[in-house]
């Protein structure tokens, strides 16, 4: 099996099952590969005037849920960042 270099990946804070920070940060690939709990932020874009919710189709090359419909803006919260900072 080929070794993966996680050196350039963003670092994510590893959480406990109840959402508390463990004090450990790991590269995104290791967090996903190890099944660690981690934070993400979702921003929902809704038009009150037309009562429409903006969605997007995920790229076919994504490693999770490729080609499926999803909310319009989301991402991991990098180690040390806040939810609000990431959403902005």
C-alpha positions as CSV (number, residue, x, y, z in Angstrom):
1,X,0.0,0.0,0.0
2,X,1.4,3.4,-1.0
3,X,2.3,5.8,1.8
4,X,0.3,9.1,1.8
5,X,2.1,12.4,2.6
6,X,-0.2,14.5,4.8
7,X,2.4,17.2,5.2
8,X,0.6,19.9,3.2
9,X,-3.0,19.2,4.3
10,X,-4.9,21.6,6.5
11,X,-4.9,20.7,10.2
12,X,-8.2,19.9,12.0
13,X,-8.8,19.9,15.7
14,X,-9.7,16.4,16.9
15,X,-12.8,16.4,19.2
16,X,-14.2,14.0,21.8
17,X,-17.6,12.3,21.1
18,X,-19.3,15.2,23.0
19,X,-17.6,17.9,20.9
20,X,-14.8,19.0,23.2
21,X,-11.4,19.7,21.8
22,X,-8.8,17.0,22.8
23,X,-5.8,19.3,22.3
24,X,-4.7,17.2,19.3
25,X,-4.6,18.5,15.7
26,X,-4.1,16.2,12.7
27,X,-4.0,16.5,8.9
28,X,-7.5,16.3,7.3
29,X,-6.7,13.0,5.6
30,X,-5.7,11.3,8.9
31,X,-8.8,12.7,10.7
32,X,-11.0,11.2,8.0
33,X,-9.1,8.0,7.7
34,X,-9.1,7.5,11.5
35,X,-12.7,8.4,11.8
36,X,-12.0,11.2,14.3
37,X,-14.6,13.7,15.3
38,X,-14.0,17.1,13.9
39,X,-15.8,20.4,13.2
40,X,-17.2,21.8,10.0
41,X,-19.4,24.8,9.2
42,X,-22.4,25.0,6.8
43,X,-23.7,28.3,5.5
44,X,-27.2,28.1,4.1
45,X,-28.1,30.7,1.4
46,X,-31.9,31.4,1.4
47,X,-33.8,34.1,-0.5
48,X,-36.7,35.3,1.5
49,X,-38.2,37.1,-1.5
50,X,-38.4,34.0,-3.7
51,X,-38.4,31.5,-0.9
52,X,-35.6,29.6,-2.6
53,X,-32.6,27.7,-1.1
54,X,-29.4,27.7,-3.1
55,X,-27.9,24.2,-3.6
56,X,-25.0,22.9,-5.6
57,X,-24.0,19.6,-7.1
58,X,-20.8,18.2,-5.6
59,X,-18.0,17.5,-8.1
60,X,-17.6,13.9,-9.2
61,X,-14.0,14.0,-8.0
62,X,-14.9,14.6,-4.3
63,X,-13.8,11.9,-1.9
64,X,-17.1,11.9,-0.1
65,X,-20.6,12.0,-1.6
66,X,-19.4,12.7,-5.2
67,X,-22.0,14.0,-7.6
68,X,-24.7,14.5,-5.0
69,X,-26.7,17.6,-4.2
70,X,-25.5,19.6,-1.2
71,X,-25.8,22.9,0.6
72,X,-24.1,25.8,-1.2
73,X,-21.3,26.5,1.1
74,X,-19.5,24.3,3.7
75,X,-16.0,23.5,4.9
76,X,-13.9,22.1,7.7
77,X,-13.0,24.4,10.5
78,X,-9.2,24.6,10.6
79,X,-7.3,24.0,13.8
80,X,-7.6,27.0,16.1
81,X,-10.3,28.8,14.1
82,X,-13.8,29.5,15.2
83,X,-17.1,28.6,13.4
84,X,-17.9,32.3,12.7
85,X,-14.4,33.0,11.4
86,X,-14.7,30.0,9.0
87,X,-18.2,30.9,7.9
88,X,-17.1,34.5,7.0
